[in-house]
Amino acid sequence: MNDVLSLLPAVFAGILLGIIFFGGLWLTVNKGLGSKRATLIFFGSLILRMGIILIGFYFVGGDSWQKMLACLGGFLVARIAITNITKKIKQTDPVFIKKVGDEN
C-alpha cells in the first residue's frame, strides 16, 4: 500500500504534464490555423511542448521505472480528459473556415 501512495505524486505530475502538452497542442491548432506564420507557430510549439515534457518526465521518473510508468499513466489520463473537453467545446462553439471564393 505504501508503494502505491509513493507513486501518486508521479501520477499527478503526469496529469499536469499532459494538460500542458495537449492543452498547448489544442491552443496551437486554434491559433495556428488562421495565422500567416503557421509553420513557425506549429514548429515552435512542438519544440517548447516536447522540451517541457521531456524535462518533466526526466525529473519525475528519473530514479525508477515505476515512477516513469505512473507519470505516463497520468499523462494518458490527461490526454483523454483534454480530448473530451475539447470535443464538448467544439460542439458548442463551431468554427467555420472560409473557403476561397466564399462571399459573406
C-alpha positions as YAML, in Angstrom:
chain: A
units: angstrom
residues:
- id: 1
  name: MET
  ca: [0.00, 0.00, 0.00]
- id: 2
  name: ASN
  ca: [2.85, 2.35, 0.82]
- id: 3
  name: ASP
  ca: [4.36, 1.76, -2.64]
- id: 4
  name: VAL
  ca: [1.14, 2.84, -4.35]
- id: 5
  name: LEU
  ca: [0.97, 6.02, -2.26]
- id: 6
  name: SER
  ca: [4.54, 6.87, -3.18]
- id: 7
  name: LEU
  ca: [3.54, 6.81, -6.87]
- id: 8
  name: LEU
  ca: [0.66, 9.31, -6.52]
- id: 9
  name: PRO
  ca: [2.91, 12.41, -6.93]
- id: 10
  name: ALA
  ca: [4.22, 10.91, -10.19]
- id: 11
  name: VAL
  ca: [0.66, 10.34, -11.42]
- id: 12
  name: PHE
  ca: [-0.32, 13.93, -10.60]
- id: 13
  name: ALA
  ca: [2.84, 15.21, -12.28]
- id: 14
  name: GLY
  ca: [1.94, 13.17, -15.36]
- id: 15
  name: ILE
  ca: [-1.55, 14.67, -15.38]
- id: 16
  name: LEU
  ca: [-0.05, 18.17, -15.16]
- id: 17
  name: LEU
  ca: [2.41, 17.41, -17.97]
- id: 18
  name: GLY
  ca: [-0.43, 16.02, -20.09]
- id: 19
  name: ILE
  ca: [-2.52, 19.13, -19.54]
- id: 20
  name: ILE
  ca: [0.41, 21.28, -20.58]
- id: 21
  name: PHE
  ca: [1.15, 19.18, -23.66]
- id: 22
  name: PHE
  ca: [-2.33, 18.50, -25.00]
- id: 23
  name: GLY
  ca: [-3.79, 21.83, -23.88]
- id: 24
  name: GLY
  ca: [-0.88, 23.55, -25.62]
- id: 25
  name: LEU
  ca: [-1.49, 21.47, -28.73]
- id: 26
  name: TRP
  ca: [-5.16, 22.49, -28.76]
- id: 27
  name: LEU
  ca: [-4.24, 26.17, -28.37]
- id: 28
  name: THR
  ca: [-1.62, 25.86, -31.10]
- id: 29
  name: VAL
  ca: [-4.08, 24.36, -33.57]
- id: 30
  name: ASN
  ca: [-6.69, 27.04, -32.79]
- id: 31
  name: LYS
  ca: [-4.22, 29.92, -33.18]
- id: 32
  name: GLY
  ca: [-2.10, 28.43, -35.94]
- id: 33
  name: LEU
  ca: [-4.75, 27.62, -38.50]
- id: 34
  name: GLY
  ca: [-5.64, 31.23, -39.16]
- id: 35
  name: SER
  ca: [-2.13, 32.60, -38.90]
- id: 36
  name: LYS
  ca: [0.14, 33.78, -41.69]
- id: 37
  name: ARG
  ca: [3.10, 32.18, -39.89]
- id: 38
  name: ALA
  ca: [1.52, 28.82, -39.15]
- id: 39
  name: THR
  ca: [4.74, 26.86, -39.72]
- id: 40
  name: LEU
  ca: [6.63, 28.92, -37.17]
- id: 41
  name: ILE
  ca: [3.80, 28.63, -34.64]
- id: 42
  name: PHE
  ca: [3.44, 24.85, -35.04]
- id: 43
  name: PHE
  ca: [7.17, 24.15, -35.01]
- id: 44
  name: GLY
  ca: [7.86, 26.49, -32.09]
- id: 45
  name: SER
  ca: [5.02, 24.99, -30.11]
- id: 46
  name: LEU
  ca: [6.26, 21.47, -30.82]
- id: 47
  name: ILE
  ca: [9.77, 22.26, -29.62]
- id: 48
  name: LEU
  ca: [8.51, 24.04, -26.49]
- id: 49
  name: ARG
  ca: [5.97, 21.36, -25.56]
- id: 50
  name: MET
  ca: [8.39, 18.47, -26.18]
- id: 51
  name: GLY
  ca: [11.10, 20.20, -24.16]
- id: 52
  name: ILE
  ca: [8.80, 20.70, -21.20]
- id: 53
  name: ILE
  ca: [7.55, 17.12, -21.35]
- id: 54
  name: LEU
  ca: [10.99, 15.53, -21.71]
- id: 55
  name: ILE
  ca: [12.42, 17.54, -18.83]
- id: 56
  name: GLY
  ca: [9.34, 16.79, -16.72]
- id: 57
  name: PHE
  ca: [9.49, 13.05, -17.36]
- id: 58
  name: TYR
  ca: [13.23, 13.05, -16.66]
- id: 59
  name: PHE
  ca: [12.84, 14.69, -13.27]
- id: 60
  name: VAL
  ca: [9.71, 12.80, -12.22]
- id: 61
  name: GLY
  ca: [10.74, 9.30, -13.24]
- id: 62
  name: GLY
  ca: [14.50, 9.58, -13.35]
- id: 63
  name: ASP
  ca: [15.18, 7.23, -10.46]
- id: 64
  name: SER
  ca: [12.70, 4.42, -11.05]
- id: 65
  name: TRP
  ca: [10.76, 2.86, -13.88]
- id: 66
  name: GLN
  ca: [7.68, 2.62, -11.65]
- id: 67
  name: LYS
  ca: [7.52, 6.40, -11.29]
- id: 68
  name: MET
  ca: [8.07, 6.80, -15.03]
- id: 69
  name: LEU
  ca: [5.20, 4.41, -15.72]
- id: 70
  name: ALA
  ca: [2.94, 6.19, -13.21]
- id: 71
  name: CYS
  ca: [3.79, 9.53, -14.83]
- id: 72
  name: LEU
  ca: [2.96, 8.08, -18.25]
- id: 73
  name: GLY
  ca: [-0.36, 6.82, -16.90]
- id: 74
  name: GLY
  ca: [-1.22, 10.30, -15.63]
- id: 75
  name: PHE
  ca: [-0.16, 11.75, -18.98]
- id: 76
  name: LEU
  ca: [-2.58, 9.43, -20.80]
- id: 77
  name: VAL
  ca: [-5.40, 10.26, -18.36]
- id: 78
  name: ALA
  ca: [-4.87, 13.94, -19.17]
- id: 79
  name: ARG
  ca: [-4.97, 13.13, -22.90]
- id: 80
  name: ILE
  ca: [-8.37, 11.50, -22.53]
- id: 81
  name: ALA
  ca: [-9.67, 14.37, -20.39]
- id: 82
  name: ILE
  ca: [-8.43, 17.11, -22.74]
- id: 83
  name: THR
  ca: [-9.86, 15.24, -25.74]
- id: 84
  name: ASN
  ca: [-13.28, 15.02, -24.13]
- id: 85
  name: ILE
  ca: [-13.22, 18.66, -23.01]
- id: 86
  name: THR
  ca: [-12.23, 19.95, -26.43]
- id: 87
  name: LYS
  ca: [-14.91, 17.83, -28.13]
- id: 88
  name: LYS
  ca: [-17.54, 19.47, -25.93]
- id: 89
  name: ILE
  ca: [-16.14, 22.93, -26.65]
- id: 90
  name: LYS
  ca: [-16.10, 22.19, -30.38]
- id: 91
  name: GLN
  ca: [-19.73, 21.04, -30.31]
- id: 92
  name: THR
  ca: [-20.95, 24.17, -28.52]
- id: 93
  name: ASP
  ca: [-18.86, 26.67, -30.50]
- id: 94
  name: PRO
  ca: [-18.30, 25.52, -34.10]
- id: 95
  name: VAL
  ca: [-15.62, 27.29, -36.10]
- id: 96
  name: PHE
  ca: [-16.17, 27.62, -39.81]
- id: 97
  name: ILE
  ca: [-13.22, 28.16, -42.12]
- id: 98
  name: LYS
  ca: [-13.94, 30.27, -45.17]
- id: 99
  name: LYS
  ca: [-13.12, 28.68, -48.47]
- id: 100
  name: VAL
  ca: [-11.57, 30.60, -51.31]
- id: 101
  name: GLY
  ca: [-14.31, 32.24, -53.29]
- id: 102
  name: ASP
  ca: [-16.90, 32.33, -50.47]
- id: 103
  name: GLU
  ca: [-18.65, 35.67, -50.39]
- id: 104
  name: ASN
  ca: [-20.04, 36.73, -46.99]
...
